[in-house]
Amino acid sequence: VHIIFNNKFWESCVKVLKDCVPLIRVLRLADTEDRPSIG
């Protein structure tokens, strides 16, 4: 329960999520069957 109230923990969570979102988008694009148009 202590970790839930720890601001440092939540700041780290936000940083991880912000860093992972672009990676997830790229992986989802690479996983699609049809080719996305460039540009």
N, C-alpha and C positions, 0 to 999 in steps of 0.2 A: 504494500500500500504506500510505503514511503516514496517509492520511485515515481508514482503517479503524480505526486505533488512537487517533484523535483523539476525546476524550470530548465536546468541544463539538459535533462533527459528529453524534454519536449523540443528544445532548440535543436538537439541532435536529430530527432525524428523528422522535423521540418526540413533540415538540410538533406537528409537521406532521401526524402520524398522528392525534393526539388531536383536532386541529382539523378534520380531514377526515372522520372517522367520522360525526359527526352530519349533515354535508352529504350524504354518500353515502346515509345512511338516508332523508333527505328526498327525494332524487332517486329512490331506488328506490320509495318510496311514490308519488311523482308519476307514475312510469312504469308502475305496475300497471294492468291492465285493469279489475279490479273495484274498487269504492269501499270503502275501509276504514271501519269504523264509528268514529264519533267518540265518545270517552269511555270 
